[in-house]
Amino acid sequence: MSNDLIIKVDNVHVSFWQNNLGIYTLKDLIAQRKLPFKSKTILNNISVEVKRGDSLGIVGRNGSGKSTLLRTIAGIIKPDRGTVIVNGTFAPILAIGAGLESELTGYENIKLLLALYGTARKNTNAIDNVREFSELSDDVLRSPVKQYSSGMLARLAFSISLANDSDILIIDEVMAVGDQGFQGKCVKKIYDMKEQGKTILYVSHFPDDVARICNKAVLLEGGEVVHSGDSQEICQKYSNLF
């Protein structure tokens, strides 16, 4: 892997087991007398290379494998075959509230995740930075996150991930949640990170956002990369699918 490559996905195949017969108990299994599980391919021989400092958009229709690809790159999903090499640290924002403990308060979640990231040791102002960027009040941050709206969860998760000064920022659709003011603030922060030479992986159903944020993109269809290249060109191909 060359020094300018920060992510290399090589012939990755991912499949999940599905229960197609509605069998959920041992009694049902004995009555049917056959195994209910069937393997379904989600990603098929995916190969993607991302250079350091690139912003890669991933587009495709629902069920095309976009989120699965991000989770595989982030190490959450282990591929059946193929290799994934990541030459750097990353901050994933993969779902609304992902990584947050619902019974803990906002402040407790901030402290826990910053400790896991190791950010608290490097930046003593990290908690204040998260609070200021999220624009959540002290009363909100002292409340359990199970009481948060989806917009509040997105604000908190995004702000914590940004506080983790990583080489790669992985974003999966979460910016579609929340008010326009905060979305604009997040986009500005992403541009700032790009100027700092950070690498960004961005999944969205909004091609205009992908074309604006990313310089390169891939189009997934049926778990395969059908097009890759300049983000403007790929987003146009994606729009033509509808």
Backbone bond lengths (Angstrom), bond angles and torsions (degrees), N, CA, C in turn:
res aa  C-N    CA-C-N  psi(-1)  N-CA   C-N-CA  omega(-1)  CA-C   N-CA-C  phi
1 M - - - 1.466 - - 1.526 108.68 -
2 S 1.347 116.23 122.31 1.456 120.40 -177.08 1.520 110.55 -69.35
3 N 1.333 115.88 159.64 1.462 121.04 -175.75 1.526 113.00 -65.73
4 D 1.346 118.10 -26.89 1.459 119.40 -178.30 1.521 112.76 -81.04
5 L 1.341 117.87 -10.78 1.461 121.29 176.70 1.522 109.68 -88.04
6 I 1.319 116.47 129.53 1.460 120.44 177.62 1.526 111.28 -105.32
7 I 1.356 116.88 -24.47 1.460 121.93 177.07 1.525 108.76 -136.99
8 K 1.324 115.84 132.05 1.459 120.33 174.38 1.521 108.97 -134.65
9 V 1.329 115.75 117.27 1.462 123.25 175.91 1.518 106.83 -108.48
10 D 1.322 117.01 118.59 1.461 121.05 -171.41 1.523 111.07 -122.88
11 N 1.347 115.78 109.06 1.473 122.67 175.68 1.526 112.71 49.64
12 V 1.319 115.74 50.05 1.469 120.75 -177.37 1.525 110.65 -84.75
13 H 1.323 114.42 133.44 1.463 122.61 177.13 1.522 108.13 -124.78
14 V 1.326 116.88 128.30 1.460 122.30 178.75 1.523 108.77 -129.90
15 S 1.338 116.46 132.38 1.458 120.94 176.36 1.527 109.58 -134.92
16 F 1.319 116.06 152.75 1.458 122.97 177.82 1.529 108.86 -120.17
17 W 1.328 114.63 152.25 1.464 119.93 174.08 1.517 109.24 -89.87
18 Q 1.329 116.80 133.02 1.450 122.03 178.56 1.527 111.00 -120.51
19 N 1.325 115.04 144.15 1.457 121.78 175.75 1.521 108.07 -92.35
20 N 1.329 116.31 103.71 1.463 120.49 -174.12 1.525 114.35 -95.45
21 L 1.333 118.06 -5.74 1.459 120.62 -175.12 1.518 113.20 -110.08
22 G 1.322 118.13 0.92 1.456 119.76 -179.45 1.514 113.34 69.58
23 I 1.323 117.12 30.15 1.468 121.94 -179.85 1.527 108.74 -96.70
24 Y 1.333 116.63 119.62 1.459 120.79 -176.36 1.523 112.93 -127.85
25 T 1.339 118.38 -4.92 1.455 121.78 179.56 1.517 109.59 -130.52
26 L 1.344 115.38 162.17 1.472 120.44 177.94 1.519 110.42 -63.16
27 K 1.340 116.83 -35.85 1.466 120.94 179.05 1.527 110.77 -61.72
28 D 1.328 116.34 -44.79 1.464 119.91 178.01 1.523 111.24 -63.01
29 L 1.337 115.83 -39.13 1.461 119.95 -179.02 1.518 110.96 -63.68
30 I 1.351 117.44 -41.88 1.464 121.41 179.83 1.530 110.44 -67.59
31 A 1.325 115.91 -38.25 1.459 119.77 -179.46 1.520 111.79 -66.26
32 Q 1.338 116.92 -39.37 1.464 120.90 -178.93 1.519 112.35 -76.28
33 R 1.351 115.50 -32.45 1.466 122.18 178.70 1.529 112.92 61.17
34 K 1.291 116.20 29.85 1.462 120.25 172.60 1.515 109.30 -156.38
35 L 1.323 114.89 151.76 1.458 119.84 -177.55 1.529 110.21 -69.46
36 P 1.343 116.18 134.61 1.464 119.35 -176.21 1.522 114.65 -86.38
37 F 1.335 116.49 -6.96 1.461 118.72 -170.26 1.527 112.08 -92.97
38 K 1.322 113.46 140.98 1.460 120.28 178.21 1.519 108.85 -136.20
39 S 1.315 115.91 135.53 1.457 120.53 -179.56 1.529 110.38 -77.95
40 K 1.353 115.41 132.34 1.457 120.88 177.64 1.521 109.04 -120.61
41 T 1.315 116.47 125.95 1.458 121.54 179.49 1.523 110.35 -74.98
42 I 1.342 116.11 127.65 1.462 121.77 178.63 1.528 110.59 -104.03
43 L 1.329 115.99 -45.18 1.465 121.30 175.33 1.520 108.27 -122.78
44 N 1.322 116.40 133.96 1.463 120.19 -175.68 1.526 110.04 -125.60
45 N 1.340 115.09 105.75 1.479 121.78 175.66 1.530 112.54 51.85
46 I 1.330 114.57 53.73 1.467 120.76 179.24 1.527 110.27 -82.15
47 S 1.320 115.61 130.00 1.466 121.55 174.13 1.528 108.72 -130.59
48 V 1.330 115.18 121.61 1.466 121.21 -178.99 1.525 108.47 -141.76
49 E 1.316 116.84 136.97 1.450 121.54 174.33 1.525 109.70 -122.47
50 V 1.329 116.08 134.48 1.463 121.47 -179.32 1.523 107.91 -124.34
51 K 1.320 115.75 124.87 1.459 120.26 178.09 1.525 110.39 -84.62
52 R 1.302 115.60 152.89 1.460 121.42 179.00 1.530 109.98 -58.90
53 G 1.330 115.70 128.50 1.449 120.97 -179.92 1.513 114.74 91.75
54 D 1.334 117.76 -7.15 1.459 121.00 177.30 1.525 110.83 -77.11
55 S 1.324 115.40 155.33 1.462 122.15 171.17 1.521 106.57 -118.01
56 L 1.338 116.05 111.76 1.463 121.54 -174.53 1.517 109.88 -106.68
57 G 1.329 116.06 121.46 1.451 121.27 173.71 1.520 110.39 -92.10
58 I 1.325 116.33 143.49 1.461 121.85 177.71 1.521 107.09 -122.44
59 V 1.322 116.82 115.74 1.458 121.77 -177.13 1.526 110.04 -123.29
60 G 1.316 114.79 161.18 1.457 121.29 -179.55 1.505 109.90 159.69
61 R 1.329 115.22 162.16 1.450 119.69 -179.85 1.525 111.03 -72.11
62 N 1.336 116.60 167.80 1.454 121.21 178.66 1.525 110.39 -55.77
63 G 1.330 115.39 134.46 1.456 120.17 179.03 1.508 115.10 83.54
64 S 1.339 117.19 7.56 1.468 119.76 -178.28 1.521 112.88 -81.39
65 G 1.362 117.31 -13.07 1.466 120.22 176.63 1.510 114.95 107.76
66 K 1.326 118.19 12.89 1.471 121.04 -175.98 1.529 111.79 -62.69
67 S 1.324 116.99 -53.63 1.468 120.64 -178.32 1.521 111.40 -65.36
68 T 1.326 116.39 -36.82 1.474 119.78 177.94 1.515 110.50 -63.04
69 L 1.326 117.35 -39.14 1.466 120.67 178.35 1.522 110.55 -63.45
70 L 1.339 117.75 -44.33 1.466 120.32 178.21 1.515 110.90 -61.78
71 R 1.328 117.36 -43.70 1.462 120.72 -178.97 1.521 112.11 -66.99
72 T 1.324 116.50 -30.15 1.466 120.28 176.11 1.524 110.25 -70.73
73 I 1.320 117.02 -42.62 1.465 120.67 177.35 1.522 110.62 -63.27
74 A 1.351 116.12 -38.05 1.468 120.70 -178.95 1.525 112.62 -75.84
75 G 1.327 117.98 -6.45 1.459 121.10 177.75 1.518 114.08 86.47
76 I 1.330 117.66 7.01 1.467 120.95 179.55 1.526 110.35 -76.42
77 I 1.333 116.65 -36.64 1.460 122.65 178.56 1.527 108.89 -112.37
78 K 1.324 115.51 131.83 1.459 120.43 177.80 1.524 109.11 -93.21
79 P 1.326 117.93 125.99 1.466 119.41 -178.88 1.525 112.24 -69.04
80 D 1.332 116.01 151.18 1.463 121.24 175.41 1.528 110.58 -65.57
81 R 1.309 114.78 -38.72 1.462 120.31 175.39 1.517 108.73 -154.39
82 G 1.312 115.70 164.93 1.457 120.92 -174.87 1.516 110.59 95.05
83 T 1.312 116.06 174.18 1.468 121.31 -176.87 1.524 110.86 -130.43
84 V 1.340 113.98 149.53 1.460 122.26 174.21 1.520 107.29 -128.29
85 I 1.321 116.96 121.04 1.455 122.29 178.70 1.525 108.50 -117.79
86 V 1.331 116.35 124.09 1.462 122.03 177.56 1.519 107.68 -120.23
87 N 1.315 116.33 116.25 1.459 122.10 -176.43 1.528 109.88 -100.68
88 G 1.338 116.07 63.91 1.457 120.61 -179.63 1.514 110.71 165.22
89 T 1.322 116.38 173.58 1.459 121.57 177.97 1.527 109.33 -91.00
90 F 1.335 116.31 156.53 1.457 118.86 -178.12 1.523 111.22 -140.46
91 A 1.332 114.12 154.93 1.456 122.51 175.17 1.519 107.39 -120.75
92 P 1.336 117.90 104.35 1.466 119.30 -177.74 1.520 112.72 -89.59
93 I 1.335 116.30 135.96 1.461 122.64 170.74 1.525 104.43 -121.22
94 L 1.340 116.06 87.40 1.456 121.08 -166.36 1.515 114.61 -100.12
95 A 1.316 117.93 -17.43 1.459 120.68 179.36 1.513 108.13 -165.52
96 I 1.316 115.98 158.60 1.454 120.05 179.06 1.524 109.58 -62.87
97 G 1.319 116.05 118.94 1.458 120.13 177.45 1.517 114.94 81.26
98 A 1.337 118.05 2.03 1.460 120.14 -179.65 1.522 110.40 -62.01
99 G 1.325 116.00 131.13 1.458 121.24 179.60 1.508 114.09 88.97
100 L 1.331 117.22 -9.08 1.458 121.07 179.42 1.530 109.61 -92.80
101 E 1.321 115.98 137.64 1.465 122.15 177.61 1.522 108.54 -90.50
102 S 1.330 116.25 117.39 1.465 121.04 -170.41 1.529 113.45 -63.34
103 E 1.344 118.08 -29.60 1.460 120.42 -177.25 1.527 112.53 -81.99
104 L 1.319 117.02 -15.69 1.471 120.59 179.71 1.516 110.31 -87.30
105 T 1.316 116.24 156.01 1.460 120.68 176.14 1.527 109.59 -74.49
106 G 1.327 114.71 169.93 1.451 118.95 176.57 1.510 112.08 -59.53
107 Y 1.325 117.17 -45.57 1.471 120.72 179.03 1.524 111.30 -61.83
108 E 1.329 117.23 -41.38 1.468 120.01 -179.91 1.521 111.01 -65.52
109 N 1.317 117.63 -38.09 1.461 120.55 176.28 1.515 111.34 -65.84
110 I 1.329 116.57 -40.26 1.470 119.65 177.81 1.519 110.67 -60.04
111 K 1.335 116.67 -48.71 1.463 120.68 -178.30 1.525 111.14 -63.15
112 L 1.341 116.41 -41.65 1.465 120.34 -178.40 1.520 111.02 -64.47
113 L 1.332 117.49 -50.00 1.461 120.27 -175.91 1.524 112.12 -70.31
114 L 1.326 117.32 -36.93 1.467 118.97 176.76 1.523 111.03 -65.67
115 A 1.342 116.16 -34.81 1.465 119.49 176.33 1.521 110.69 -66.26
116 L 1.350 116.48 -41.36 1.463 119.85 178.68 1.519 111.44 -65.54
117 Y 1.327 116.94 -38.31 1.462 121.35 177.24 1.527 111.79 -70.95
118 G 1.336 116.68 -22.22 1.455 120.11 -174.23 1.517 112.58 83.38
119 T 1.338 116.44 6.69 1.458 121.37 -177.10 1.524 111.99 -69.85
120 A 1.352 116.19 -36.34 1.466 120.24 -176.07 1.523 111.52 -60.02
121 R 1.332 116.79 -33.24 1.464 119.84 -179.61 1.524 111.23 -73.14
122 K 1.334 116.53 -32.07 1.457 120.82 -175.69 1.522 112.56 -87.76
123 N 1.324 116.67 -26.87 1.464 120.63 -175.10 1.524 109.46 -137.84
124 T 1.312 116.09 103.97 1.464 120.56 -177.33 1.523 112.21 -71.39
125 N 1.334 117.26 -15.20 1.464 120.90 179.37 1.528 112.01 -96.44
126 A 1.331 117.35 11.11 1.465 120.76 -172.97 1.524 111.87 -61.65
127 I 1.329 118.08 -41.35 1.470 120.62 -178.71 1.525 110.16 -63.72
128 D 1.333 116.32 -43.84 1.468 120.08 177.89 1.525 110.86 -62.81
129 N 1.330 116.54 -37.73 1.461 120.41 179.86 1.530 111.15 -65.01
130 V 1.340 116.39 -40.69 1.463 120.49 178.54 1.520 110.13 -63.67
131 R 1.331 116.22 -45.65 1.460 119.96 -179.00 1.528 111.48 -61.77
132 E 1.324 115.92 -44.17 1.464 119.67 -177.65 1.528 111.48 -67.28
133 F 1.332 116.96 -41.37 1.460 118.68 -177.98 1.526 110.94 -70.39
134 S 1.331 117.23 -39.68 1.461 120.66 -177.72 1.522 112.08 -70.01
135 E 1.341 116.36 -25.29 1.466 122.33 -177.18 1.530 112.03 62.18
136 L 1.332 116.52 23.46 1.460 120.97 175.37 1.529 108.88 -88.29
137 S 1.318 116.49 137.96 1.459 121.08 -176.29 1.531 111.11 -73.45
138 D 1.325 116.48 164.63 1.462 121.05 177.14 1.526 110.77 -59.76
139 D 1.334 117.29 -39.31 1.461 120.25 179.65 1.526 111.32 -61.23
140 V 1.316 116.45 -41.00 1.467 120.53 178.42 1.518 110.57 -67.00
141 L 1.329 117.60 -45.59 1.464 121.20 -176.98 1.526 112.51 -69.72
142 R 1.328 117.29 -18.33 1.455 120.00 175.76 1.538 112.08 -88.11
143 S 1.323 116.57 -1.40 1.467 121.50 -179.85 1.524 110.11 -98.63
144 P 1.347 117.60 152.29 1.478 120.29 175.90 1.525 110.49 -60.41
145 V 1.315 116.59 141.62 1.463 119.33 -175.84 1.523 112.12 -70.12
146 K 1.353 118.12 -13.67 1.454 119.62 175.98 1.535 111.24 -65.72
147 Q 1.325 116.65 -14.91 1.461 120.97 177.77 1.532 112.42 -92.43
148 Y 1.329 117.34 -1.31 1.458 121.29 -175.87 1.532 111.11 -79.92
149 S 1.309 115.52 150.34 1.456 120.93 169.72 1.531 108.88 -76.60
150 S 1.334 116.28 169.12 1.467 119.36 179.05 1.530 110.75 -62.31
151 G 1.338 116.88 -35.57 1.460 119.79 178.11 1.510 112.37 -66.14
152 M 1.339 117.46 -39.54 1.464 121.06 177.38 1.524 110.94 -65.81
153 L 1.329 116.75 -40.84 1.469 120.43 178.27 1.527 110.33 -61.18
154 A 1.337 116.11 -43.42 1.458 120.00 179.76 1.525 110.80 -63.46
155 R 1.329 116.71 -42.07 1.463 120.58 178.22 1.519 111.27 -59.58
156 L 1.336 116.17 -46.68 1.462 120.07 -176.60 1.523 111.21 -67.69
157 A 1.340 116.99 -48.04 1.463 120.36 -178.20 1.524 111.31 -62.22
158 F 1.332 116.36 -43.21 1.463 120.32 -179.19 1.525 110.53 -64.30
159 S 1.322 116.49 -42.96 1.466 120.64 -177.02 1.521 111.60 -66.85
160 I 1.333 117.36 -38.28 1.464 120.46 178.49 1.521 110.02 -66.25
161 S 1.331 116.84 -43.64 1.466 120.02 -179.60 1.517 111.74 -63.41
162 L 1.336 116.58 -37.57 1.462 119.57 179.06 1.520 111.78 -68.21
163 A 1.343 116.28 -28.97 1.463 119.82 179.11 1.519 111.41 -69.55
164 N 1.340 116.49 -22.89 1.456 121.34 176.72 1.528 107.93 -82.34
165 D 1.302 117.05 102.95 1.467 123.08 -173.84 1.525 110.01 -72.18
166 S 1.340 116.13 78.26 1.462 121.64 -175.22 1.521 111.44 -99.61
167 D 1.331 114.68 167.27 1.463 120.78 178.48 1.522 111.70 -76.47
168 I 1.359 116.43 -30.21 1.460 121.86 -173.16 1.520 109.07 -128.56
169 L 1.319 116.48 132.48 1.460 122.01 174.48 1.524 107.64 -110.29
170 I 1.338 116.51 122.33 1.462 122.45 -178.42 1.524 108.25 -110.63
171 I 1.340 117.13 118.55 1.460 121.74 -174.27 1.528 109.04 -124.59
172 D 1.337 115.67 124.32 1.458 120.80 -179.90 1.521 110.32 -118.19
173 E 1.316 116.89 86.82 1.467 123.29 166.87 1.525 115.83 66.73
174 V 1.345 118.61 -4.16 1.463 118.86 -171.83 1.522 112.80 -68.05
175 M 1.328 118.71 -19.43 1.464 119.40 -178.63 1.519 112.15 -74.16
176 A 1.345 117.49 -6.53 1.458 119.52 175.41 1.520 111.41 -74.43
177 V 1.358 116.29 -12.14 1.457 120.94 -179.76 1.524 108.80 -102.10
178 G 1.328 115.94 141.91 1.458 119.55 178.30 1.515 111.52 108.72
179 D 1.318 115.50 168.93 1.454 119.78 -177.16 1.528 110.94 -75.99
180 Q 1.321 115.14 163.42 1.469 120.29 -175.94 1.524 112.02 -64.29
181 G 1.335 116.76 -32.41 1.454 119.40 179.26 1.507 112.14 -61.64
182 F 1.332 116.67 -44.93 1.463 119.53 -179.58 1.529 110.76 -71.61
183 Q 1.337 117.26 -36.35 1.459 119.50 176.51 1.527 110.98 -59.47
184 G 1.336 115.51 -43.65 1.463 119.13 178.26 1.514 111.94 -63.41
185 K 1.322 116.59 -36.85 1.462 121.60 178.37 1.530 110.20 -64.81
186 C 1.335 116.26 -40.41 1.469 120.58 179.06 1.528 111.02 -66.15
187 V 1.321 116.36 -41.86 1.467 119.87 179.43 1.524 110.22 -62.75
188 K 1.310 117.35 -42.24 1.464 120.83 177.78 1.522 110.52 -60.93
189 K 1.344 116.79 -41.60 1.459 120.92 178.84 1.527 110.87 -64.35
190 I 1.326 116.75 -38.39 1.460 120.54 178.01 1.528 110.37 -63.29
191 Y 1.341 116.54 -41.71 1.465 119.76 176.97 1.528 110.87 -62.76
192 D 1.314 116.99 -38.89 1.462 120.46 177.39 1.530 110.37 -61.68
193 M 1.329 116.30 -41.39 1.465 120.45 179.56 1.526 110.89 -66.52
194 K 1.331 116.50 -37.50 1.467 119.99 177.16 1.523 110.48 -61.26
195 E 1.325 116.35 -41.77 1.462 120.41 179.42 1.524 111.87 -65.52
196 Q 1.341 115.87 -26.37 1.453 120.69 177.06 1.531 112.33 -81.07
197 G 1.326 117.35 -1.98 1.458 121.14 179.06 1.509 114.54 88.12
198 K 1.342 117.29 14.73 1.456 120.42 178.28 1.525 110.03 -74.52
199 T 1.321 115.57 155.98 1.458 122.54 177.43 1.526 108.92 -101.05
200 I 1.331 117.00 138.91 1.463 121.18 -175.80 1.524 109.87 -128.74
201 L 1.330 115.70 132.14 1.460 122.61 169.14 1.523 107.03 -111.75
202 Y 1.331 116.18 125.69 1.462 119.38 -170.59 1.530 110.51 -134.42
203 V 1.339 115.81 120.23 1.461 121.77 175.79 1.519 108.92 -106.02
204 S 1.326 116.49 131.95 1.457 120.10 177.63 1.518 109.42 -158.76
205 H 1.349 115.54 151.18 1.461 121.07 173.01 1.523 111.24 -88.27
206 F 1.330 116.27 -0.05 1.463 120.28 -178.65 1.527 109.11 -104.57
207 P 1.337 117.46 100.18 1.472 120.22 -175.53 1.520 113.59 -61.01
208 D 1.339 117.68 -30.58 1.468 119.37 179.39 1.526 110.77 -62.99
209 D 1.351 116.72 -39.24 1.465 120.47 177.92 1.523 111.09 -65.29
210 V 1.327 116.02 -42.71 1.467 120.41 -179.59 1.525 110.09 -63.74
211 A 1.327 116.25 -45.37 1.472 120.08 -179.73 1.520 111.38 -64.07
212 R 1.334 116.55 -31.78 1.464 120.54 -178.25 1.527 111.53 -77.42
213 I 1.338 117.08 -38.71 1.459 121.13 -173.67 1.521 112.32 -88.92
214 C 1.339 116.72 -35.51 1.474 120.85 -169.01 1.527 111.66 -105.91
215 N 1.320 115.72 148.70 1.458 120.45 174.42 1.525 111.72 -95.41
216 K 1.337 116.79 -20.13 1.460 121.39 178.09 1.526 109.08 -133.81
217 A 1.330 116.10 160.71 1.462 119.72 -179.61 1.519 109.96 -155.55
218 V 1.328 115.32 158.96 1.461 122.54 171.56 1.521 107.80 -127.58
219 L 1.317 116.03 145.47 1.461 122.89 177.82 1.524 108.26 -110.46
220 L 1.335 115.80 120.43 1.459 121.57 178.06 1.522 110.16 -99.08
221 E 1.315 115.58 140.96 1.459 121.99 175.59 1.529 107.40 -147.51
222 G 1.323 115.65 118.92 1.463 119.48 -179.64 1.513 113.81 62.93
223 G 1.336 116.92 31.72 1.456 120.41 178.24 1.510 114.64 80.28
224 E 1.318 117.78 11.25 1.459 121.48 -179.99 1.530 110.30 -127.25
225 V 1.325 115.92 151.39 1.464 121.05 173.69 1.520 107.95 -80.85
226 V 1.338 116.19 112.26 1.461 119.95 -178.74 1.525 111.93 -97.93
227 H 1.340 116.73 -23.61 1.464 120.34 176.44 1.528 108.64 -149.16
228 S 1.321 116.50 148.22 1.457 121.62 174.34 1.519 108.42 -150.73
229 G 1.338 115.24 150.50 1.456 118.84 179.33 1.514 111.93 150.75
230 D 1.320 116.86 -145.25 1.460 122.69 -179.11 1.527 110.10 -61.02
231 S 1.330 116.82 136.30 1.459 120.96 -173.73 1.533 112.18 -61.84
232 Q 1.343 117.43 -38.59 1.459 120.40 -179.94 1.533 110.55 -60.97
233 E 1.323 115.27 -44.79 1.465 120.42 -178.42 1.530 111.14 -66.95
234 I 1.330 116.22 -44.13 1.463 120.00 -177.29 1.530 110.71 -68.11
235 C 1.327 117.37 -39.00 1.469 119.71 178.92 1.524 111.30 -65.73
236 Q 1.312 117.76 -32.07 1.458 120.63 175.59 1.529 110.94 -67.56
237 K 1.332 116.29 -40.10 1.466 120.10 176.75 1.523 110.73 -63.74
238 Y 1.333 115.69 -38.39 1.470 120.11 177.83 1.534 110.50 -64.48
239 S 1.322 116.96 -44.15 1.475 120.58 179.91 1.522 110.76 -63.43
240 N 1.323 117.48 -31.09 1.478 120.80 -179.29 1.513 112.78 -71.54
241 L 1.330 117.65 -12.34 1.471 120.22 179.26 1.531 111.72 -70.58
242 F 1.330 117.19 -18.74 1.466 120.51 -173.78 1.525 111.66 -107.23
